[in-house]
Amino acid sequence: MPKFVLDGKEIKFEPGETVMQAAWREGIEIPHYCWHPGLSIAANCRMCLVQIESGRQMAMPQLEFDETKGEYVPATKPKLQPACQLAAADDMVISSTNEEVKNAQASVQEFLLLNHPVDCPICDQAGECKLQDYYYEHQGTLKRKLTEPVHKPKGVRFGPTIVYDAERCIMCTRCIRVCDEVAKDHVLDMRERGNKNEIIVAPGRELDHKYTLMTEHVCPVGALTSQDFRFKARVWFLKSRPSVCSGCATGCNSHADFDPRDGKIYRLRPRDNEDVNKFWMCDDGMMTYHRHDTDRILMPTIGRGDDRTPIEEHEALDLAAEQLGAVDPSKLAVVLNAQSSTEDNLGLAKLAAALGATGLYLAALGGWEGDDILRSADNNPNRGGAIQAAAGVPLKSVAELVSDVQSGTVQGVIALGWATAEKLEELAPLVALNAVVSLTSHVGPIPAAASVTIPVADIFEIDGTFVNEKGIAQSFGPVLPLPAGVEPAWKTVCDLARVLGVELGFDDLKGLRAGLEDAAEAAQ
């Protein structure tokens, strides 16, 4: 495999790769602003300049002050090249840290900061801004410009999700390339030249496609800010945990950023995965964290409508077991959910098998607008996992459940999750049943029709797995701690099984997961 030497370290590369790509893959950061691994090469920020020290040296003419003569005389200096555009060659020797390169990096950094406002105290990018990082790493000198900086538009609304500050913009053009190359919508462009440059929206348009938040995500400075996150939190107070997006069957990998002081998630960001979402997420996926603390159920209840009453957890389990035990297992419907983890679905499927119930159903959201970029037409993250959990037993729809209730085939229901495409009025026949037990984290049509509602953990609070539309099983861990008195659904199923007097064959997550492979094989 060919290799080159960068700052004394051998770097292997694939033919056609640039020096920047090969170094990035090895975890080595060459300073840059405009380059992004998922976008085309612009090479306009000039921060990634490096010197080729091997082979024939390229030189640039310059004027150098001669102190003996007291005047400037012709001289040369090494010609530096942008690493993002420089094709890697075998046995090439490169420096990104010698004195010539450091001087160039400091000069580029100083140039970019000439007219940059000192907005750091109020800028949402503060704490994760490349201008700040590289200033301390590659410049660290006082500002020499004494004249008034160039002023440009501030707080410009680009669309419903993005605000633009032209004074902070360094014209890296990442946002333009995201729109062109990821969203396939040329809605952003650049106008004017030099220090008059600014990003603009196409006349008569707004930045309103499905990937607008990616323009903010790739911005290396604070020029583009998200309306959703703007002035909400400081990044140095936030912690991050890896997660998987619950927005659709693509299963984009994400970072969930939360503040441990208030136990609140403030944003989701894409997590790189070449096999699933590369470097991107759609806007709707990045907003799914709002579900966590919206319409949350944290207290067990009995009764329906105005008669709904909060009760203790052990009372809810006892009453649920009493109602379910009075139903003939052949007439008990067990409803899995495409929004719940594979583990939670498998736990409920095992309870169905232990009780002798064979009527399995699947609740799911009804779909949204998909595309050929990332968004699956199925806006459920785990339909595949629910099907696997059923271990080959056909899953009927909620519409079929309603019909079976009306025909008398079903006389009791135990349902997982809040998500279903049907509205409450369409589930009216369920209200006539004495036994409808809902294990849910949020308000929804089935929980609203339930005679007993038992709260369970949300996906941001559990260890779990989603199986995406490609059949890739992706595990995720808890981002936030469990609320008091709330357990994962599989654990609540275990507790319910004990009250019902049946054995499920597992009593912890490890034991439950031991059955995942068998269930997946049976589902094929």
WOLINBEL-V590324 format. One record per backbone hydrogen bond with DSSP energy under -0.5 kcal/mol. CO is the residue of the C=O (numbers start at 1). NH is the residue of the N-H. E is the energy in kcal/mol with one decimal. If there is no record, write none. Layout:
co,nh,e
CO,NH,E
CO,NH,E
This chain:
co,nh,e
2,13,-2.1
3,91,-3.3
4,6,-0.5
4,11,-3.5
5,7,-0.5
5,94,-3.1
6,9,-2.0
9,6,-3.1
11,4,-2.3
14,17,-2.3
17,88,-2.3
18,22,-2.3
19,23,-2.2
20,24,-2.8
21,25,-2.2
22,26,-1.1
23,28,-2.8
24,27,-1.5
27,29,-0.5
28,30,-0.7
29,31,-0.5
36,39,-1.9
46,49,-0.7
48,83,-2.0
50,81,-2.6
51,53,-0.8
51,95,-2.5
58,79,-2.3
60,77,-2.1
62,75,-2.8
64,73,-2.8
65,67,-0.7
66,70,-2.2
66,71,-1.3
71,66,-3.1
73,64,-2.8
75,62,-3.0
77,60,-3.2
78,80,-0.7
81,50,-2.6
82,85,-1.2
82,86,-1.3
83,20,-1.9
85,87,-0.6
86,19,-2.6
89,92,-1.8
92,5,-3.2
92,94,-0.5
93,53,-2.5
93,54,-1.2
94,7,-2.5
95,51,-2.6
98,102,-2.8
99,103,-2.3
100,104,-1.8
101,105,-2.9
102,106,-2.4
103,107,-2.1
104,108,-2.7
105,109,-2.5
106,110,-2.4
107,111,-2.4
108,112,-2.3
109,113,-1.3
111,114,-1.1
117,119,-1.9
119,122,-2.2
119,123,-1.2
120,123,-0.6
123,126,-1.4
125,128,-2.5
126,235,-0.5
129,133,-2.3
130,134,-2.9
131,135,-1.6
132,136,-1.7
133,137,-1.7
134,138,-3.3
134,139,-0.6
135,139,-1.6
135,140,-1.3
153,166,-2.0
153,167,-0.6
156,158,-0.8
156,164,-3.4
158,207,-3.1
161,227,-3.2
162,158,-2.0
162,159,-1.2
163,225,-2.6
164,156,-3.3
164,166,-0.5
165,168,-0.9
165,169,-0.6
166,169,-0.6
173,177,-2.1
174,178,-2.3
175,179,-1.9
176,180,-2.3
177,181,-3.2
177,182,-0.5
178,182,-2.0
178,183,-2.2
179,185,-3.5
185,187,-2.3
187,202,-2.7
189,200,-2.9
191,198,-1.3
193,196,-2.1
194,197,-1.5
198,191,-2.3
200,189,-2.1
202,205,-2.1
206,208,-1.5
207,161,-0.5
209,212,-0.8
210,283,-3.0
211,214,-1.0
211,215,-0.5
212,215,-1.4
212,216,-0.8
213,217,-2.1
214,218,-2.0
215,219,-0.6
220,130,-2.1
223,165,-2.5
223,225,-0.5
225,163,-2.5
226,230,-2.4
229,232,-2.3
229,233,-0.6
234,237,-2.0
235,238,-1.0
237,260,-0.5
239,258,-2.8
241,256,-3.1
242,477,-0.7
243,254,-2.6
248,251,-1.0
249,469,-2.8
252,245,-3.4
253,271,-2.7
254,243,-3.0
255,257,-0.7
255,269,-2.4
256,241,-1.8
256,258,-0.5
257,266,-2.8
257,267,-1.3
258,239,-3.4
258,260,-0.7
259,262,-0.9
259,263,-1.5
259,264,-1.2
264,259,-2.4
267,257,-2.5
269,255,-3.3
273,276,-1.2
273,277,-0.8
273,278,-2.8
277,279,-0.5
277,280,-2.7
278,273,-2.4
282,286,-1.9
283,287,-1.0
284,287,-0.5
285,288,-1.2
287,290,-1.9
288,291,-1.7
289,292,-1.3
291,294,-1.3
293,295,-0.5
295,443,-2.7
296,298,-0.5
300,311,-2.2
301,453,-2.6
302,309,-3.0
304,307,-2.0
305,308,-1.6
309,302,-2.2
312,316,-2.1
313,317,-2.4
314,318,-2.2
315,319,-2.6
316,320,-2.7
317,321,-2.6
318,322,-2.2
319,323,-2.6
320,324,-2.8
321,325,-2.6
322,326,-0.9
324,327,-1.7
328,331,-2.8
329,332,-1.4
331,333,-0.5
331,411,-3.0
331,412,-1.3
332,359,-0.7
333,335,-0.5
333,414,-2.4
334,336,-0.7
334,361,-2.6
335,416,-2.4
336,363,-2.7
337,340,-1.1
338,382,-2.3
341,345,-2.2
342,346,-2.8
343,347,-2.5
344,348,-1.8
345,349,-2.4
346,350,-2.4
347,351,-1.6
348,352,-2.2
349,353,-2.1
350,354,-2.4
351,355,-2.0
352,356,-1.1
352,357,-2.5
358,360,-1.2
359,334,-2.8
360,396,-2.2
361,336,-3.0
362,398,-0.6
363,338,-2.6
364,421,-1.3
368,370,-0.8
375,371,-2.6
377,368,-1.4
377,379,-0.8
378,249,-2.4
380,383,-0.5
382,386,-2.1
383,387,-2.2
384,388,-2.1
385,389,-2.4
386,390,-1.4
387,392,-0.7
388,391,-1.8
390,393,-1.8
394,396,-0.6
396,362,-2.8
397,401,-1.6
398,402,-2.3
399,403,-1.8
400,404,-2.5
401,405,-2.3
402,406,-2.3
403,407,-2.0
404,408,-0.7
404,409,-1.5
404,410,-1.6
405,408,-0.8
411,435,-0.6
412,333,-3.1
413,437,-3.2
414,335,-2.6
415,439,-2.9
423,426,-0.9
423,427,-0.9
424,427,-1.1
425,428,-1.0
427,430,-1.9
427,431,-0.7
428,431,-1.1
428,432,-0.6
429,432,-0.8
430,433,-1.5
434,436,-0.6
435,413,-2.6
436,438,-0.5
436,451,-2.2
436,452,-1.9
437,415,-3.1
438,440,-0.7
438,454,-3.2
439,417,-3.0
440,456,-1.8
441,297,-2.3
444,448,-2.2
445,449,-1.1
446,449,-0.7
446,450,-0.6
447,450,-0.9
451,303,-2.0
452,438,-2.9
453,301,-2.2
454,440,-1.7
455,487,-0.5
458,461,-2.0
459,462,-0.9
460,479,-2.9
460,480,-2.4
462,464,-0.5
464,476,-2.5
465,342,-2.6
466,468,-0.6
466,474,-3.2
467,384,-0.8
467,385,-0.5
468,471,-2.2
471,473,-0.6
472,468,-2.3
472,474,-0.6
474,466,-2.3
476,464,-2.5
483,486,-2.0
487,457,-1.9
488,492,-2.1
489,493,-2.5
490,494,-1.8
491,495,-2.1
492,496,-2.5
493,497,-2.6
494,498,-2.0
495,499,-1.7
496,500,-2.1
497,501,-1.0
497,502,-2.4
508,512,-2.1
509,513,-2.8
510,514,-1.2
512,515,-1.6
513,516,-1.4
513,517,-0.6
515,519,-2.1
516,520,-2.5
517,521,-2.2
518,522,-2.2
519,523,-1.5
520,524,-0.7
521,524,-0.7
